[in-house]
Amino acid sequence: MPTLKRISSRDNPSFKEWCKLAGSSRHRRKTGQTWLDGAHLVKAYIAAGKIPQQLLINEAASKDEEISDLIEQLPDVPLTSLDDVLFNDLTELKTPSGLLALIDLPKPHVAPSHSHFCVLLEDIQDPGNLGSILRTAAGAGCDAAFVSTGCADVWSPKVLRAAMGGHFIMSIHEHVDLFNVAAVFEGTVCATTLQPAASLYDISLTGNIAFAFGNEGAGLSAELTNLCRQLVTIPMQGKVESLNVAAAAAICLFEATRQRQKLIK
């Protein structure tokens, strides 16, 4: 196990800096860092071939076998133990996970013109929805996500927890101009609509595909919708008018995955 440092005072300079990082999206952008909360996210980060910059644990973590195993895997990463009260200041969880990892934000590596299967996310404001879409996109095999300025903070604790490691599988571009992305994407940009259009299940999704999803209340803007080459409807039974954006994304992305897998077979 790496050498253990202990902090018990809120006046500690490092702790003050960590609090800023935990509570401020602006500070996360400024420093290019964020916190991973819990063993699952840390495992996903390590599985992606990355190493945290710092590990923080609470007083009970030493008795947790999963956390102890992770610490043993990272002997060169600085390790700090915080009093429970201080640790709780850095986490949003009612029941603290016992482990926080400081990481550098991954750099996006797939340009819009080189993507084969991606999502364009416009003004998705609920962190749970944004994280769920990123998790779904990663699971469906997307290589990139392009996120507008109006979306929730991609690297916030809530979005990270909802995505469950999806951040480390795809190339994620923040604060992008989605109109430029749609213009240079070398494939078909699709969007769902409530107006009469082709059924999702009647169109081919085997080529280069980008799905655009919009704000929970307002939907996709008219300007971005006009740049989409293919509008589709999701057939629904009963009198339900529309689906939650994260649910709609899951249906669309996994229909594309189904078609692609069928083509391979």
Backbone hydrogen bonds, N-H to C=O, Kabsch-Sander energy under -0.5 kcal/mol:
donor,donor_aa,acceptor,acceptor_aa,energy
5,K,3,T,-0.5
5,K,79,L,-2.4
7,I,81,S,-2.5
12,N,9,S,-1.3
16,K,12,N,-2.2
17,E,13,P,-2.0
18,W,14,S,-2.4
19,C,15,F,-2.2
20,K,16,K,-1.6
21,L,17,E,-1.9
22,A,18,W,-2.2
23,G,19,C,-1.8
24,S,20,K,-1.3
28,R,24,S,-1.8
29,R,25,S,-2.3
30,K,26,R,-2.4
31,T,27,H,-2.5
32,G,28,R,-1.9
33,Q,28,R,-1.0
34,T,103,I,-1.9
36,L,101,A,-2.5
37,D,35,W,-0.5
38,G,36,L,-0.7
38,G,99,L,-2.4
42,V,38,G,-1.7
43,K,39,A,-2.7
44,A,40,H,-2.2
45,Y,41,L,-2.2
46,I,42,V,-2.4
47,A,43,K,-2.7
48,A,44,A,-1.1
49,G,46,I,-2.1
50,K,45,Y,-1.6
53,Q,102,L,-3.5
54,Q,102,L,-1.1
55,L,78,P,-2.6
56,L,100,L,-3.0
57,I,80,T,-2.4
58,N,98,G,-1.2
61,A,58,N,-1.0
63,K,60,A,-1.6
64,D,61,A,-1.9
65,E,63,K,-0.7
68,S,64,D,-2.6
69,D,65,E,-2.4
70,L,66,E,-1.8
71,I,67,I,-2.4
72,E,68,S,-2.0
73,Q,69,D,-1.3
74,L,70,L,-0.6
74,L,71,I,-1.0
77,V,74,L,-1.5
79,L,3,T,-0.8
80,T,55,L,-2.3
81,S,5,K,-3.4
82,L,57,I,-2.9
83,D,7,I,-1.4
87,F,83,D,-2.8
88,N,84,D,-2.5
89,D,85,V,-0.9
89,D,86,L,-0.6
90,L,86,L,-0.6
90,L,87,F,-1.6
91,T,88,N,-0.7
100,L,56,L,-2.6
101,A,36,L,-2.2
102,L,54,Q,-2.6
103,I,34,T,-2.7
105,L,32,G,-2.8
111,A,109,H,-0.6
114,H,111,A,-1.7
115,S,111,A,-0.8
115,S,112,P,-0.7
118,C,209,I,-2.0
119,V,144,A,-1.4
120,L,211,F,-2.8
121,L,119,V,-0.5
121,L,146,F,-3.0
122,E,120,L,-0.6
122,E,213,F,-2.9
123,D,121,L,-0.6
125,Q,123,D,-0.9
130,L,126,D,-2.6
131,G,127,P,-2.8
132,S,128,G,-2.3
133,I,129,N,-2.5
134,L,130,L,-2.2
135,R,131,G,-2.4
136,T,132,S,-2.6
137,A,133,I,-3.0
138,A,134,L,-2.3
139,G,135,R,-2.3
140,A,136,T,-2.2
141,G,137,A,-0.7
141,G,138,A,-0.8
142,C,137,A,-2.7
143,D,117,F,-2.7
144,A,117,F,-0.9
145,A,171,S,-2.4
146,F,119,V,-2.8
147,V,145,A,-0.5
147,V,173,H,-3.0
148,S,121,L,-2.6
151,C,148,S,-1.6
152,A,124,I,-2.5
156,S,153,D,-1.7
160,L,156,S,-2.6
161,R,157,P,-2.4
162,A,158,K,-2.2
163,A,159,V,-2.1
164,M,160,L,-1.2
165,G,160,L,-0.6
166,G,163,A,-1.6
168,F,165,G,-1.6
169,I,166,G,-1.4
170,M,166,G,-1.3
171,S,143,D,-1.9
172,I,170,M,-0.6
173,H,145,A,-3.0
173,H,171,S,-0.6
174,E,172,I,-0.5
176,V,147,V,-2.1
178,L,176,V,-1.0
180,N,177,D,-0.5
181,V,177,D,-1.8
182,A,178,L,-2.7
183,A,179,F,-1.7
184,V,180,N,-1.8
185,F,181,V,-1.6
187,G,185,F,-1.5
188,T,208,N,-2.7
189,V,187,G,-0.5
190,C,188,T,-0.6
190,C,210,A,-3.6
191,A,230,Q,-1.9
192,T,212,A,-0.6
193,T,232,V,-2.2
198,A,231,L,-0.8
200,L,233,T,-2.6
202,D,199,S,-2.0
203,I,200,L,-0.8
209,I,116,H,-2.1
210,A,188,T,-2.4
211,F,118,C,-2.2
212,A,190,C,-3.0
213,F,120,L,-2.8
215,N,219,G,-1.2
219,G,215,N,-1.8
225,T,221,S,-2.7
226,N,222,A,-2.1
227,L,223,E,-0.5
227,L,224,L,-1.0
228,C,224,L,-0.6
228,C,225,T,-1.3
229,R,189,V,-0.9
230,Q,189,V,-2.0
232,V,191,A,-2.4
233,T,198,A,-2.4
240,V,237,Q,-0.7
248,A,244,N,-2.7
249,A,245,V,-2.3
250,A,246,A,-1.9
251,I,247,A,-2.1
252,C,248,A,-2.4
253,L,249,A,-2.8
254,F,250,A,-2.0
255,E,251,I,-1.5
256,A,252,C,-1.9
257,T,253,L,-2.0
258,R,254,F,-2.3
259,Q,255,E,-2.3
260,R,256,A,-2.2
261,Q,257,T,-2.5
262,K,258,R,-2.2
263,L,259,Q,-2.0
264,I,260,R,-1.8
265,K,261,Q,-2.0
